Amino acid sequence: MSRIVTSSGITAERFFSAFGAMLSGQTISTKGILLIKNFEGKSLKPYLDDDKSTPNRVEYSIGYGHQIKPGEEYLMSGITDQKAEDLLISDLSAAINAVNNTITVPLTQDQFDSLVSYAFNIGTGAFKTGTLAKLINSKASKKELATWWTSHYITAAGHPSAALQTRRAEEFKVYTAGLSPASTTGKILLLSLAALAMLGASKKNRAA
């Protein structure tokens, strides 16, 4: 069953306020936020997370790809648009901080956005200790990065996933675009997050 993506309903002021309280260093751009929202889709009901579930453990997600953790069972009854945005703020801040704390070389805004998307999807722990971060910090060639980036974390429940293969390819495409200057404050979000609140990307969203 397809999931339905609805409009965000978030204000630029509130989003920036939340980011400013949680983050230090480089941050994500509006384009990066939209990238992740489009990859994840939005579901106000829990859905089986095929990307993370294993034969011995079933995982559910909700909102913009928020994995429901122990202690969050209340989310299984469904959430509001506002709660989906709250969860996204928390999850994004963790991914942003993971990139800031792990990558030691300068990044353009596009590179930073793509790595936040990658960390958001595979998990911050896997990102911090992963091979991709090591390759970037060692200034590996574009060919080396492409080979690794597009051939790992592309399976779901042990099987190849076309969606994840596409996501890895798109992330790498954004990373190699790498032309816009990096943002070191969250203020870039103020320029267009008001418009973001009205976009509400239309994308597949599996309902439980």
PyMOL commands that set and color helices and strands:
alter all, ss='L'
color gray80, all
select helices_A, chain A and resi 12-22+30-40+73-77+81-102+109-122+124-129+131-137+142-149+162-177+186-199
alter helices_A, ss='H'
color red, helices_A
select strands_A, chain A and resi 43-48+60-63+66-67+155-156+159-160
alter strands_A, ss='S'
color yellow, strands_A
deselect
rebuild
show_as cartoon
